[in-house]
Amino acid sequence: MPEILTRPSVRPSGRRWHDRRVTTGLDGIRETITSAPLRELIEVFGGRLPDAATGDLLAWLDDFSGEHWDFRRGRVERHLMGPADLGAIPPAVISRAATALGLTGTRAPARADYSHLLILGGLGATCLQRAEHAAGLWRSGRVGSPRVTGLGSFRPLHEAELTVPALTGCRYEVDAMRVGVRDSFGLADPVEHRGPTGPVTHQSWSITTFEPPSVQVMAAPSAEPATRRADTSDTYRFWARHNSPGPDDTILIVTSPIYVPFQHADALRLLTLPYGCTVDTVGLDTGQAIAPERYLQEIRSTVRSLRRLHAVIG
């Protein structure tokens, strides 16, 4: 995986940046988006990566990927994306690009001790799987004794998600995360639950605390409630607002391999840069086959997250 996606190479010092580390971060982004496998992928879709500055390259890639690799038009949820007809595009070309950008494979946590362990939400069953993987790391002692937080949103669970017996009675993604964290970590019922009452909207939020109080589950409100539900960036901001991470904090994020690059880039932008904390992101390999269009969609997500990161450090 490219350097910029495996560890924070850009760290703050007070209100100023270390110039060398900023340069390293920018170089890492450029190395990622100009890799030979990504160039090959662009070319089989009829494009050619221009010779331009990094910011201009990212803007071009954003437009190009929006035209060719966006299967969520109209903000369709990922799990509702239909199969795509890719014609004669060789799946091996897509696979090589996905591997080069870090969307495949798993790796162990880089450290033996973390301050915080964040479990990112997803489909109902995925919440359960990620919580169990995080609990396994926690029980093994390989990540120290971090504070544990499951992060989710009030995304309604789809009918197909509710076929999982453990999710009986759940309505939202955050409900699935509560079940996953409670059962995987062997916790009793929550000791505190905070959040507004009334109808659920994109502005709704919640914080559920278990015993021990170092385990929580949060649902974040959307930063754009008029147009969308909360996303990964919203959950990072909400968590940081309530936990005040600092330069001495180390954070391990648990997600799925295909989402590691874009969610890690977002974590660098929203957690490392403003707060100075160190972030590592690992993916849980469930052994499920990933369709080529899913890889293309998340290559686009990676490009867009790197563009947002570059805008901050560039």
C-alpha positions in Angstrom: 0.0 0.0 0.0 1.4 3.5 -0.8 3.1 5.3 2.1 0.4 8.0 2.4 -2.2 5.4 2.9 -0.4 3.3 5.5 0.6 5.8 8.1 0.3 9.6 8.7 3.3 11.2 7.0 1.9 14.6 7.7 1.9 15.7 11.3 1.2 19.1 12.9 3.6 21.0 15.2 1.5 23.6 17.0 0.0 25.8 14.3 2.7 25.1 11.7 3.5 22.1 9.5 6.9 20.4 9.3 7.7 21.2 5.6 9.5 17.9 5.1 6.5 15.9 6.2 4.1 17.9 4.1 6.4 17.3 1.1 6.4 13.6 1.9 2.6 13.5 2.1 2.2 15.3 -1.2 4.7 13.0 -2.8 2.9 10.0 -1.5 -0.4 11.1 -2.9 1.2 11.8 -6.3 2.9 8.3 -6.2 -0.5 6.7 -5.6 -2.4 8.4 -8.4 0.4 8.0 -11.0 1.1 4.3 -10.4 1.4 2.1 -13.4 -1.6 -0.1 -12.6 -3.9 3.0 -12.2 -2.5 4.4 -15.5 -3.3 1.1 -17.2 -6.9 1.2 -15.8 -7.4 4.7 -17.1 -6.2 3.7 -20.5 -8.5 0.7 -20.9 -11.4 3.1 -20.2 -10.2 5.4 -23.0 -8.3 8.0 -21.0 -4.8 9.1 -20.5 -3.5 10.6 -17.3 -2.3 14.2 -18.1 1.1 15.6 -17.2 0.0 18.1 -14.6 0.4 19.2 -11.0 -0.9 16.9 -8.3 -4.0 19.0 -7.6 -4.9 19.2 -11.2 -4.3 15.4 -11.6 -6.7 14.8 -8.7 -9.3 17.1 -10.2 -9.0 15.3 -13.6 -9.3 11.9 -11.9 -12.3 13.0 -10.0 -14.0 14.0 -13.2 -12.8 10.9 -15.1 -13.9 8.5 -12.4 -17.2 10.2 -12.1 -17.9 9.5 -15.8 -16.6 5.9 -15.8 -16.6 4.4 -12.3 -19.5 6.0 -10.5 -22.3 3.5 -10.0 -23.9 5.3 -7.1 -25.4 8.1 -9.2 -27.9 9.9 -7.1 -26.2 8.7 -3.9 -27.5 5.2 -4.2 -26.4 3.2 -1.2 -23.5 0.9 -1.9 -25.4 -2.3 -1.1 -28.1 -1.3 -3.6 -25.8 -0.8 -6.5 -26.8 -3.1 -9.4 -24.3 -5.1 -11.5 -22.5 -3.1 -14.2 -21.8 -4.1 -17.8 -18.1 -3.4 -18.2 -18.0 -4.9 -21.6 -14.5 -6.0 -22.6 -12.7 -4.4 -19.7 -10.3 -7.1 -18.3 -11.1 -7.8 -14.7 -7.3 -8.3 -14.1 -6.6 -4.7 -14.9 -9.2 -3.6 -12.3 -7.7 -6.0 -9.8 -4.2 -4.7 -10.3 -5.3 -1.1 -9.8 -7.3 -2.0 -6.7 -4.3 -3.8 -5.2 -1.9 -1.0 -6.1 -4.2 1.5 -4.3 -4.5 -0.8 -1.2 -8.1 -2.0 -1.6 -7.2 -5.6 -1.3 -5.6 -7.8 1.4 -5.2 -7.4 5.1 -2.5 -6.4 7.5 -1.9 -6.6 11.2 -2.1 -3.5 13.4 1.2 -1.6 13.2 1.4 -1.0 16.9 1.1 -3.1 20.0 -0.7 -0.4 22.0 -3.5 2.1 21.0 -5.4 4.8 22.9 -8.6 4.3 20.9 -10.1 1.5 18.7 -12.8 2.7 16.3 -15.1 0.3 14.6 -16.7 1.7 11.4 -20.3 1.0 10.6 -21.7 -0.6 7.4 -24.3 -3.2 6.5 -25.9 -4.9 9.4 -24.0 -8.1 9.2 -20.8 -6.1 8.5 -21.2 -4.2 11.8 -21.4 -7.6 13.6 -18.3 -8.9 11.8 -16.2 -5.8 12.4 -17.2 -5.7 16.0 -16.2 -9.3 16.4 -12.8 -8.7 14.7 -12.1 -5.7 16.9 -13.1 -7.6 20.0 -10.7 -10.4 19.0 -7.8 -7.9 18.7 -8.8 -6.4 22.0 -9.0 -9.8 23.8 -5.7 -10.9 22.3 -3.8 -8.0 23.9 -2.2 -7.2 20.6 -3.6 -3.6 20.6 -3.2 -2.8 24.3 -6.3 -1.6 26.3 -7.8 1.1 24.1 -11.1 2.9 24.5 -13.6 1.2 22.1 -16.1 3.1 20.0 -18.5 1.8 17.4 -19.3 4.5 14.9 -22.5 4.5 12.8 -25.5 6.5 11.7 -29.2 6.4 11.5 -29.2 4.8 8.1 -32.3 2.6 8.0 -31.5 -1.1 7.6 -32.6 -2.7 4.4 -35.0 -5.6 4.4 -32.3 -8.0 3.3 -30.1 -6.9 6.2 -32.8 -7.9 8.8 -32.6 -11.6 7.8 -29.7 -11.9 10.2 -31.2 -13.4 13.4 -29.0 -11.3 15.7 -30.5 -8.2 14.2 -34.1 -8.9 15.0 -35.7 -5.8 16.3 -33.0 -3.5 14.9 -34.1 -0.6 12.7 -30.9 1.4 12.0 -27.2 0.8 11.3 -26.4 2.1 14.8 -28.7 -0.5 16.3 -26.7 -3.2 14.5 -23.5 -1.7 15.8 -24.8 -1.7 19.4 -25.7 -5.4 19.1 -22.3 -6.2 17.6 -20.3 -4.3 20.2 -22.4 -5.6 23.1 -22.2 -9.2 22.0 -18.7 -9.3 20.7 -17.2 -7.7 23.8 -19.5 -9.6 26.2 -21.1 -6.5 27.7 -24.3 -6.1 29.8 -27.0 -3.7 28.7 -26.0 0.0 28.3 -25.6 2.2 31.4 -26.4 5.4 29.6 -28.0 6.5 26.4 -28.0 10.1 25.1 -29.6 11.7 22.1 -32.6 13.7 21.0 -36.1 12.1 21.1 -38.7 12.3 18.5 -38.7 11.4 14.8 -35.3 10.2 13.3 -33.9 12.7 10.8 -30.5 13.3 9.2 -29.8 15.5 12.3 -30.3 12.7 14.8 -27.5 11.5 16.9 -26.9 9.2 19.8 -24.2 8.1 22.3 -24.6 4.8 24.1 -22.2 4.0 26.9 -21.6 0.5 28.3 -20.0 -0.8 31.4 -17.0 -0.4 31.5 -17.5 3.2 30.3 -14.5 2.9 28.0 -16.9 1.3 25.5 -19.4 3.4 23.5 -21.4 3.3 20.3 -22.1 6.6 18.5 -24.4 7.7 15.7 -23.4 10.9 14.1 -25.6 13.6 12.6 -25.1 14.7 9.1 -23.1 17.8 8.3 -25.5 18.4 5.4 -28.9 17.2 6.8 -30.9 18.8 4.0 -29.4 16.5 1.4 -27.9 13.4 2.9 -27.4 11.1 5.9 -24.3 11.0 8.0 -21.2 9.5 6.3 -17.7 8.4 7.5 -16.4 11.9 7.7 -19.3 12.9 9.9 -18.7 10.0 12.3 -15.0 11.0 12.6 -15.9 14.6 13.4 -18.6 13.6 15.9 -16.2 11.2 17.7 -13.4 13.7 17.9 -15.7 16.4 19.2 -16.7 14.1 22.1 -13.3 12.5 22.8 -10.8 15.4 22.1 -7.9 13.4 20.8 -4.4 14.8 21.0 -0.8 14.3 19.7 -0.2 11.6 22.3 -3.2 9.5 21.1 -2.9 6.5 18.7 -6.1 5.3 16.9 -6.8 2.0 15.3 -9.7 2.0 12.8 -11.3 -1.3 11.9 -13.2 -1.5 8.5 -13.2 -3.7 5.4 -10.2 -3.9 3.0 -12.0 -2.3 0.1 -12.7 0.8 2.1 -9.3 1.2 3.9 -7.7 3.7 1.5 -10.5 6.3 1.4 -11.5 5.9 5.1 -7.8 6.2 6.1 -7.3 9.3 3.9 -10.4 10.8 5.6 -9.0 10.0 9.0 -5.7 11.7 8.2 -7.5 14.8 7.1 -10.0 14.9 10.0 -8.1 13.4 12.9 -4.4 13.5 12.3 -4.1 17.0 10.8 -6.3 18.9 13.2 -5.5 17.0 16.4 -2.1 15.5 15.8 -3.0 12.0 16.7 -1.6 8.9 14.9 -4.0 6.8 12.9 -3.7 3.2 11.6 -6.5 1.5 9.6 -6.9 -2.2 9.1 -9.4 -4.2 7.1 -11.3 -7.4 8.1 -11.2 -10.0 5.4 -14.5 -11.8 5.3 -13.5 -13.9 2.2 -16.4 -12.5 0.2 -15.9 -12.0 -3.6 -15.8 -8.4 -4.7 -17.3 -7.5 -8.1 -15.2 -5.4 -10.4 -17.6 -2.5 -10.4 -17.3 -2.4 -6.6 -13.6 -2.0 -6.9 -14.0 0.8 -9.4 -16.5 2.6 -7.2 -14.0 2.5 -4.2 -11.1 3.5 -6.4 -13.2 6.6 -7.2 -13.8 7.0 -3.4 -10.1 6.9 -2.8 -9.4 9.5 -5.5 -12.0 11.9 -4.0 -10.7 11.4 -0.4 -7.1 12.0 -1.6 -8.2 15.1 -3.3 -9.8 16.4 -0.1 -6.7 15.5 1.8 -4.4 17.2 -0.8 -6.6 20.4 -0.5 -5.7 20.6 3.2 -2.0 19.9 3.0 -1.3 21.2 -0.4 
